[in-house]
Amino acid sequence: MPLGEIPLGVWRTRSQALSFNGHSIRYWAAGRGEPLLLLHGFPTASHDWHYLWKPLVSQYRVIACDMLGFGDSAKPGRHAYSLLEQADLQQALLAHLNITEPVHLLAHDYGSNVAQELIFRHTQQQIRIASCVFLNGGLFADAHRPARLQRWLSGPVGWWVGRVFDRAALVRSIPELYGPDTGPNESELDDCWQLLTRNQGPRVFHRLMGYLQETRAHGERWTQAMQEGGVAMRMIVGGSDRIAGVRMLERYRQLMPGADTVLLPDIGHYPHTEAPTQVLRHFREFHAPVTRRVAVL
């Protein structure tokens, strides 16, 4: 049975504001139960989670924000964006909501790297992470294949690529990102375009791309934390993804002892919008024993 969507206009009316390092951040929080933090990918926003929001809210206290430089949050033009600062933002949001108990993570793409930093901080006793489910994240730099747009933005003319980026360019990137039968419709493309261009977003695309260098710089300590941190983890991967698909899944299985993985054939880089019912089912299957373990602790 398909999951009901939350239209972007309705989604926006439910947001709240947080000031973080002098910047306005839009966030969403609803539900009761164990805290579940949702971490979106590049270059999109928390609206990516809208299919899963209602069923997750029925079980968890669900929290999500548009990270700095994304969606409806501030996009300062001369800012040095960093995954580490985005992890600081997540901790500031949890503190703002007075959440002190262990937190579950559900992370996609760029958000998966933020999750890795949070797992590392868990090993340093700076935050308590109960579990993490990764969706098509670039967890290991040697298995990650950035999309063409990302490669252009990372190059010497990245600033120019962002400035000439238009809706037609967005549409051209679709075949590289989605499964053969699960691409977005025109309405979904319009929503994505609205969020991308909010607060002159394309002008900071090239600045956000610094995260690719960060994944290489911090990869070793992140991997060690995932191997030794005691955090329950599952990786759900859309197999048609050219960016962080089967190759990333295989690398995860090589590096993570007893790796818990799920492969979704014919699904691309956005499994939570392409196949939300499947993602929800695999998320719940993973979380049933995890929730029991947390309750015992």
GIWO-V147838 format. One record per residue. N is the residue number from 1. RES is the residue in one small letter. NEAR is the number of other ideal C-beta (glycine too) atoms within 12 Angstrom. Layout:
N|RES|NEAR  N|RES|NEAR
This chain:
1|m|9  2|p|12  3|l|24  4|g|15  5|e|25  6|i|30  7|p|19  8|l|28  9|g|18  10|v|17  11|w|30  12|r|25  13|t|13  14|r|24  15|s|29  16|q|24  17|a|20  18|l|32  19|s|18  20|f|30  21|n|20  22|g|11  23|h|29  24|s|24  25|i|38  26|r|36  27|y|38  28|w|41  29|a|31  30|a|28  31|g|23  32|r|14  33|g|23  34|e|30  35|p|36  36|l|44  37|l|46  38|l|48  39|l|48  40|h|45  41|g|45  42|f|48  43|p|42  44|t|43  45|a|46  46|s|42  47|h|41  48|d|46  49|w|44  50|h|36  51|y|29  52|l|43  53|w|36  54|k|24  55|p|29  56|l|38  57|v|25  58|s|18  59|q|24  60|y|36  61|r|26  62|v|37  63|i|41  64|a|52  65|c|43  66|d|45  67|m|52  68|l|44  69|g|47  70|f|45  71|g|39  72|d|39  73|s|38  74|a|30  75|k|34  76|p|24  77|g|22  78|r|11  79|h|25  80|a|19  81|y|36  82|s|28  83|l|43  84|l|28  85|e|28  86|q|43  87|a|40  88|d|26  89|l|40  90|q|43  91|q|30  92|a|25  93|l|39  94|l|34  95|a|18  96|h|20  97|l|26  98|n|12  99|i|27  100|t|12  101|e|22  102|p|29  103|v|38  104|h|43  105|l|49  106|l|49  107|a|49  108|h|47  109|d|47  110|y|47  111|g|46  112|s|45  113|n|48  114|v|50  115|a|45  116|q|45  117|e|43  118|l|42  119|i|44  120|f|32  121|r|30  122|h|32  123|t|24  124|q|17  125|q|10  126|q|21  127|i|35  128|r|29  129|i|44  130|a|38  131|s|39  132|c|48  133|v|43  134|f|49  135|l|52  136|n|52  137|g|51  138|g|45  139|l|48  140|f|33  141|a|27  142|d|20  143|a|30  144|h|33  145|r|25  146|p|31  147|a|35  148|r|20  149|l|31  150|q|36  151|r|21  152|w|25  153|l|34  154|s|26  155|g|19  156|p|11  157|v|14  158|g|27  159|w|23  160|w|16  161|v|25  162|g|32  163|r|21  164|v|19  165|f|30  166|d|16  167|r|20  168|a|12  169|a|26  170|l|32  171|v|23  172|r|17  173|s|34  174|i|28  175|p|21  176|e|26  177|l|41  178|y|33  179|g|30  180|p|17  181|d|14  182|t|29  183|g|26  184|p|28  185|n|16  186|e|14  187|s|14  188|e|28  189|l|26  190|d|20  191|d|32  192|c|36  193|w|27  194|q|25  195|l|36  196|l|36  197|t|28  198|r|29  199|n|27  200|q|17  201|g|36  202|p|33  203|r|27  204|v|36  205|f|38  206|h|34  207|r|30  208|l|42  209|m|32  210|g|29  211|y|45  212|l|31  213|q|20  214|e|28  215|t|38  216|r|21  217|a|18  218|h|29  219|g|29  220|e|18  221|r|23  222|w|40  223|t|30  224|q|18  225|a|31  226|m|40  227|q|25  228|e|17  229|g|32  230|g|20  231|v|36  232|a|32  233|m|40  234|r|35  235|m|43  236|i|44  237|v|48  238|g|42  239|g|30  240|s|30  241|d|42  242|r|26  243|i|38  244|a|47  245|g|40  246|v|27  247|r|25  248|m|39  249|l|33  250|e|22  251|r|28  252|y|38  253|r|22  254|q|18  255|l|27  256|m|31  257|p|15  258|g|12  259|a|24  260|d|29  261|t|30  262|v|31  263|l|29  264|l|33  265|p|22  266|d|21  267|i|35  268|g|38  269|h|47  270|y|43  271|p|47  272|h|48  273|t|43  274|e|38  275|a|37  276|p|36  277|t|22  278|q|32  279|v|38  280|l|30  281|r|21  282|h|31  283|f|40  284|r|27  285|e|18  286|f|30  287|h|33  288|a|18  289|p|17  290|v|31  291|t|24  292|r|15  293|r|19  294|v|25  295|a|15  296|v|10  297|l|15
